[in-house]
């Protein structure tokens, strides 16, 4: 057995815990979303106590991103078509603490509602100046900022005349396996909200609303781009003290 | 202050635009001594391969350590150069994923028990509104018998879904771990 295989012998040990929030996430079994029918597990989930593997996680650093990665409108010979926007906000935990230096990855459709992906057969134009992928690290205060194009709504085959509200996919790590989150950011006042089974898979109305960015005149840059603000809140962290036998 | 947490949404069918990394499947650089390959298929309730899934793994290093400040034993720089502890593989058109890594060490628990070597796994896919979480354990590891997570699963057939299968000719370096989202042999998924 290696030295790493033993629990520290003395002193009070503090192991963070990331309490789950009941009902915060959509149920896996959401039959209105047709793709879930054959993919959502049917067996009840088994409780997994949070131990070392769960309270740690990848702290992916600056080596994975360049400053240019946060500008989805750059990197091509020309400017992409569409409405240029700034999407910015903070990554926090549920106790309001910023999550600094954490990797955010985004991907999205172009302004016409078409993804630069071979499987997307929506008959809307591809944009040779837009790939739709970006990434950045939050700063020391948990802030992030992307420059991109407002994505278009697009049709899908879930039901008759189904259209997805415009959205940007966001992937976040936080600092622990328990905090990993992939979600979608939506835009204010989208008329497709009441019709979308993915958005409405979240049972709680207030929770759904947390996926909608706010138009933000403060982040809007004159004669250049509209600004949207959107904060992401990851599961919070409570420290639990375990006393060792020697400490008793 | 308590803020409401941001709900999960599905990755949808086009995660390949934003998530795969060229080095994602390589938890250690190719050619690292002791490297092993874990591969398998992600399958739906009909046994049909899922070609638009992403499998992520997180694990201790071979010395049972994490390079992470919240580990009460202290952050430990990787015992092997280039070891990232994190793996990421999108599935191919046949639903296959593959990770190259090192066998993790066993882990201590506060109560004195030992967790057998394992990888925590997140699976994302179109049709999954939230990730599903499972674990990969290794066959013929004597620590499995006392592992508290395996012990909590009473049905031996269910427990067996968490144990990788060794390649008959390369039992130390190649393992298969299929992930069945539904069906008779549905993989055990965890609420973490």
Interface residues (C-beta under 8 A of the other chain):
Chain A: X1 X2 X3 X4 X5 X6 X7 X8 X13 X14 X15 X16 X20 X21 X24 X25 X26 X27 X28 X30 X33 X35 X36 X37 X38 X39 X40 X41 X42 X43 X45 X46 X47 X48 X49 X50 X51 X52 X53 X54 X55 X56 X57 X58 X59 X60 X64 X92 X93 X94 X95 X96 X105 X106 X107 X115 X116 X117 X119 X120 X131 X132 X133 X134 X135 X167 X169 X171 X175 X176 X177 X178 X180 X181 X182 X183 X184 X198 X199 X201 X202 X206 X207 X208 X210 X211 X232 X233 X234 X235 X236 X242
Chain B: X1 X2 X3 X4 X5 X6 X7 X8 X9 X10 X11 X12 X13 X14 X15 X16 X17 X18 X19 X21 X44 X45 X46 X48 X50 X52 X56 X58 X59 X60 X63 X64 X65 X66 X67 X68 X70 X71 X72 X73 X76 X84 X85 X86 X105 X106 X107 X108 X109 X110 X112 X114 X115 X118 X120 X122 X124 X125 X126 X127 X128 X129 X130 X131 X132 X133 X135 X148 X149 X152 X153 X158 X181 X182 X186 X187 X188 X189 X190 X191 X192
